Amino acid sequence: MGKKPFDVNDVNIFTHPKYMKVWAQQFNKACGSDTFNVAPDMKKLRFLMDKFVIDYNYHLEQLGEEEWVLINHMKK
């Protein structure tokens, strides 16, 4: 028996690289394909973009002050 696949709706995609990878695979699939003439799934793309932003913002809120300063310093 294999592991049961998880739903990215139930996790913060920034808590583990495998969650981000599954999110990215879903995003890639939702983009459609020019090669196979598959149109993008705009509803799914919008959902996945919103999921990214919400999870990212929550993740940033959870960072300690020290990490926040370090991240901002690295952006300069």
C-alpha angles and dihedrals in degrees: 000000000000128000116277110251114244128228115241087215089071098053141050103250091216095062095078135012092235090060091052090048093053090047090051092050090051090048091050092050092047090055089070125214134276090196094057095030094243114156120227117263097234094184091054092044091053091048092050093047091051090047090053093050095045094047092044093050091048091048091052091050089055094054116103119246090254093056091045091055090048093051093049091047091053091054092061 
